[in-house]
Amino acid sequence: MRKITIINGLLILSSATAAAGVAVGPLPTPEFADTEVSTNFVFSVGEGQNRSLVFTVELQATPSNNVEVAIGVDADEDSNLSLDESELCVGYDCGTWFARSALNDAVTTTDVEDSGVFRRTYRVRARRVNPLWNLVKVTRRGSDAATENVLVESAEQGFRVRLL
């Protein structure tokens, strides 16, 4: 009986810190000369006040590549996150990692080498997460193959013990 109680306690503890996420592999070849290709997907931040977001972007960087991940509220419900609906955008653009916040009207950048395989993780603290965010847009631009991989996760922060 004691083993069952311990196992149940561990299962409850692991579910409190579990993360729900969506992975996006390389986008298809662009159809138009502007080389832009994107995809949108529905995303729920989740309930609770302790939900943080983690964006991981990995790509083969070149001087012409751009890969960005935007999140926001699809206000017009057209299943396409427009620039006006995007509240937060992170990614890589021609040798610079960036994070843009529409709420703070701010952009932060970090210059890196403009070629090679790079991976960057952005964490948005729970107090900066809008629980209404419901759509994520991944966009790639540039003439060179980026072989991008993007992971967006919602994770509950903190520690909770529940006694049975």
Buried (B, 14 or more C-beta within 10 A) or exposed (E): EEEEEEEEBEEBBEEBEEBBBBEBEBBEEBEEEEBBBBBBEEBEBBEEEBBBBBBBBBBBBBEBBBBBBBBBBBEEEEEEBBEEBBBBBBBBBEBEBBBBBBEEEEEEEEEBEBEEEBEBEBEBEBEBBBEEBBBBBBBBBBEEEBBBBBBBBBBBEEEEEEEE
